[in-house]
Amino acid sequence: MKREADRLLAQIGRADSMIVAVKAGARAEGFVLGLETAGALRAGDAERLYIIFETALEDRLKALAS
């Protein structure tokens, strides 16, 4: 699970366009939703992961915009 989360974060960080970044962010969000739905994560842990992915996506989008 951690390896996949790290892979998704790396995809967001490597995105070379806003579209690619948003797609990577959507995959990351779907990953967390799937884990939460399957009961593999507690609500607080899922929320922390959502925030980590969202922050990474926002940072990447800002970097791509400048």
HUSULUR-V303292 format. One record per residue. N is the residue number from 0. RES is the residue in one small letter. PHI is phi in whole degrees, -180 to 180 (* if undefined). D_CENTER is the distance of its C-alpha to the mean C-alpha in whole Angstrom. Layout:
# HUSULUR-V303292
n = {N,N}
res = {RES,RES}
phi = {PHI,PHI}
d_center = {D_CENTER,D_CENTER}
This chain:
# HUSULUR-V303292
n = {0,1,2,3,4,5,6,7,8,9,10,11,12,13,14,15,16,17,18,19,20,21,22,23,24,25,26,27,28,29,30,31,32,33,34,35,36,37,38,39,40,41,42,43,44,45,46,47,48,49,50,51,52,53,54,55,56,57,58,59,60,61,62,63,64,65}
res = {m,k,r,e,a,d,r,l,l,a,q,i,g,r,a,d,s,m,i,v,a,v,k,a,g,a,r,a,e,g,f,v,l,g,l,e,t,a,g,a,l,r,a,g,d,a,e,r,l,y,i,i,f,e,t,a,l,e,d,r,l,k,a,l,a,s}
phi = {*,-65,-61,-67,-61,-63,-64,-67,-62,-64,-62,-63,-65,-90,-54,-103,-153,-63,-63,-63,-64,-65,-63,-64,-64,-66,-62,-63,-64,-64,-61,-65,-60,-63,-65,-66,-64,-77,81,-82,-130,-76,-56,-64,-67,-64,-62,-63,-65,-56,-66,-60,-66,-64,-64,-62,-66,-60,-63,-67,-64,-63,-64,-71,-76,-96}
d_center = {13,12,13,10,7,9,9,6,6,9,9,7,10,12,12,16,16,14,14,12,10,9,10,7,5,7,7,4,6,9,8,8,11,13,13,14,16,18,19,17,15,17,16,16,14,11,12,11,8,7,8,7,3,6,8,7,7,10,12,11,13,15,16,17,19,21}
